[in-house]
Amino acid sequence: MWRIVVLGILVGLCLPAASAAQQAPNGETIYKQHCVGCHEGSVPRAPNREALRAMEPEAIDTALSSFSMRRQGASLSSAERRAVAAFLSGRAAGSYGAPLEMIGKDGYCSAGTAPRDPLAGAAWNGWGIDPRNSRSQTAAAAGLTAADIPKLKLKWAFGIPGVSASGSQITVVGSRAFVGSRNGVVYALDTKTGCLVWAFEADAGVRSTPVVGRAADGSSTLYFGDAHAFVYALDVNTGQRRWKVKVEEHLDAMITGGVAYHNGRLYVPVSSLEEGTAAIPTYECCTFRGSVVALDAASGKQVWKTYTISQAPQRTTKTARGTQLWGPSGGAVWSQPAVDAERNRIYISTGDNYSNPPARESDAIMALAMDTGRVLWIQQTLGVNDALAKRLGRVPELQAMLKLAPPVTRRAAIQQLAEVTPAKGAQRGRIAFMQGCVQRVFFGDVNAATVRVLAAEGFEVHAPRAPRCCGSLQLHAGVEDEAVALAKATIAAYEGFEHVAVNVAGCGSGMKDYAHLLADDPAWADRATAFAAKVRDVSELLAEFEPQAPRHPLPMRVAYHDACHLAHAQKVRAQPRALLNTIPGLELKEPAEWELCCGSAGIYNLVEPEAAAKLGARKAANLEATGAEAIAAGNPGCAIQIGAHLDIPVFHPMTLLDHSIRGTRP
């Protein structure tokens, strides 16, 4: 057995490209030309020749092809990797062959031993045993009872050559057992004798648990993924490849979870090893986003693909040595999706963020529509909500708040926008953007989208870090002294700009009312009046100019919700609709009783949660009756309130506009 620690030792190995066309690559030549610099002096932690000689060639090859050294080995052919592995481990040139060549002929089953229907009988098919991942086995399906367990004895054992771990869970269907391995070989074994029916070598290691799918015509196919993000379909009886498809081009992408099979369709989870690559000082971390890919099981053709993090990575900051960083990234899908066919949903779990800014889709449970891949809901499981619940959950009003509060990670709660974002194209103006207190904590992605839209439309955007609140919520609560102090701080911070853009209806309403709030203060009355005249809801501001940024189609039905503080207090109704109508393919729906409050109303849903809930349910019913796929609402309180009563997503208009400008999908 090869020691698994070998994979970690190889982190320093340096292997630039060698010619793939070379018929008989010389491992020593490759090493001397390209590897001496790291392994004989310049990189202290890189294993030297003596350390490399103690390793098995199989372990070196596996590290280069699939795991810790895959970046360095990506440009090498399998023959070149084996040549280098043989040389470094002290083997004679040509003595270390392909994985399939290591399997002894006596391990294969004798001819004529195959049963008439090899898939008939007890089964544990795939990682979760059924599409719902219940992992619950009945006695009938298992072919044994709980009372039989103490009677079990070892019948046979099969040693997987060249690796220290198989890497995948075993699938058993009838008289066949299927298992993948870290060097990419997938084995089909006879369950009665342990003999090898067939073996197939994938391009890279296979951690994905194989699953058998039966088509309507009675044929059966084995499906799995590999460490290079390829999905394979093999004939169950022969091991012959039916098709092979790459589902993600990122160099660090891989498939670790089992693919889910249901009704002729595959749902493939995509993860990565990019966090390991980020240890390289010159690597521009990070650009990978987890995803789920739906494939037609018969052909391998892609039906849809949904990234867990909706926002594509953008340039962020640089390291001390000048390496460019990117984000958001991460949200890898490491495990098999669960299929809920009755509700037309699949459920997935996502991993951590790789880089800033934080994404609300990381460390989360997500529900996607089976037919389209559209994200239906996200429940982030590690966030500030848990901490708040522990500290504040005993206060009735705060209990109401916590029930409504959307999930947010600690990192997302403290993320910061750039203080200055330059305009793209011809500059139309220099404006300030008020981030809001609730908005910046719970909907930081909306703020980021708003800044991108404003910059794309030609505005230089300034986002001062303080003050963090405009005072509107304090005014709702009757704490006027605090509201006045925050109003003065806001005026002082923002009054030097041409306009002050706001994407929160409640904030915009409060800031436009500063002249009334400070009318009795001689030192501030005139300043407050002048400031209030500069305040614009972001939809108001953009509606004053012809669109500059090109829009991409966003085919979806969207119902627009009029926030009270925007429609009634600010008299802004036409502008958000006009902006949404600039998005090609977007069909705007109008709900009944548009003038009805959703129940948020500043802090009304906190102090009167029961009455607010009734209003919210009524508003949600009106919106849902439009047949819309999504809701657009320009106020975070409304988005939270409506979202608590609906099973369809609620977007800020700026989020939809941002997706259209960038050509991405919500």
Secondary structure, DSSP 8 states (H G I E B T S, - for coil): ---TTHHHHGGG-------TT-SS--HHHHHHHHTHHIIIII-TTS--HHHHHTS-HHHHHHHHHTSTTHHHHTTS-HHHHHHHHHHHTT--TT-S--GGGGS-GGGB--TT---SSTT-S-EE-SSSSSTT------HHHHTS-GGGGGG---------TT-S---S--EEETTEEEE--TTSEEEEEETTT--EEEEEE-SS---S--EEEE-TTS-EEEEEE-TTSEEEEEETTT--EEEEEE----TTEE--S--EEETTEEEEEEEE-HHHHTTSTT------B-EEEEEETTT--EEEEEESS-S--EEEEE-TT--EEEESEE----S--EEEGGGTEEEEE---EEESS--TTSSEEEEEETTT--EEEEEESSSHHHHHHHHHTTSHHHHHHHHH-----HHHHT----SEE--SSS--EEEEEE--HHHHHH-HHHHHHHHHHHHHTTEEEE--S--S--SHHHHHTT-HHHHHHHHHHHHHHHTTSSEEEE--HHHHHHHHTHHHHTTT-TTTHHHHHHHHHHEEEHHHHHHTS---S------EEEEEE--HHHHTSS---HHHHHHHTTSTTEEEE--SSTTS--S-TTTHHHHSHHHHHHHHHHHHHHHHTTT-SEEEES-HHHHHHHHTT-SS-EE-HHHHHHHHHHT---
